[in-house]
Amino acid sequence: MFDIATYHRAANIAEAIGLLVNHPQAKLLAGGTDVLIQLHHHNARYRHIIDIHGLDELRGIAFTQGGDLRIGSATTFTELIEHPLTQRHLPALCAAAASIAGPQIRNVATYGGNICNGATSADSATPTLIYEAILEIHSPEGIRYTPISGFHTGPGKVALEQGEIVAAFHFPAQPDENIGSAHFKYAMRDAMDISTIGCAARCRLHNDSISELRLAFGVAAPTPIRCQHAENTARNAPLTQATLDAIGEAVLQDVAPRSSWRASKEFRLHLIQTMTKKVVSEAVVAAGGKLL
């Protein structure tokens, strides 16, 4: 039996925000795949629940009038994987969603919950970073928009104030040509396992060079990160194995993995270099290029 002290079910976002303001100790329950685990382990910080599961305002995948692709925060990973708009415009996000747990979990786990949990191992965080999503955050003061970069502030911490709810993610329109992206997750088991290292890359090509690279890693630092040194090394570089090797070396300046019972720091650094070359190569191919 779960040790729940108080439970409130919100009818809409406005009511959920009011409940958060009046119950500052409460946790939001959407898909429940993280919250219910905490309750199972009798974590006292999860004894007060505000249920936002099933709110239509937090669901849906569609283009806005401004041309952004908007994904509601309560969208499940199964919905992300199967929707034609995400398949076409955000393939690395679909790949990351498909790597999460098993079908039963993906049917209920939500995109917003995965990001707002603050874990550096969150599989959806790296593609969210390479696509440079903007978060739509509702609060008692209104609606604000903030980039995903900088949203994770530390292990298990995100830049949300009391009473704020991430309602949606906005993705700028992606070009149809000369753009490719990829995602890869390494875990000790292929199924139902947390990421040992996760990464995603997005490449824009011009002629036979990389005009832009976006590279992100999870479990390579206290928060999911973009790899600026690696990205700068790739800018306007030719599509050659030498460029790929240089990116693999530069990424070591961006990461700071630690040893844990899952993997040593040294093994994680090896994975980071190997996975950098893999996802960049796959993104180049997806963009229509070929490494010489």
Buried (B, 14 or more C-beta within 10 A) or exposed (E): EEEEEEEBBBEEBEBBBBBBBEBEEBBBBBBBBBBBEBBEEEEEEBBBBBBBBEBEBBBBBEEEEEEBBBBBBBBBBBBBBBBEBBEEBBBBBBBBBBBBBEEEBBBBBBBBBBBBBBBBBBBBBBBBBBBBBBBBBBBEEEEEEBEBBEBBEEEEEBEBEEBBBBBBBBBBEBEEEBBBBBBBBBBEEEEEBBBBBBBBBBBBBEEEBBBBBBBBBBBBBBBBBBBEBBBBBBEEBEBEEEBBEBBBBBBBEBBEBEEEEBBEEEBBBEBBBBBBBBBBBBBBBBBEBEBE
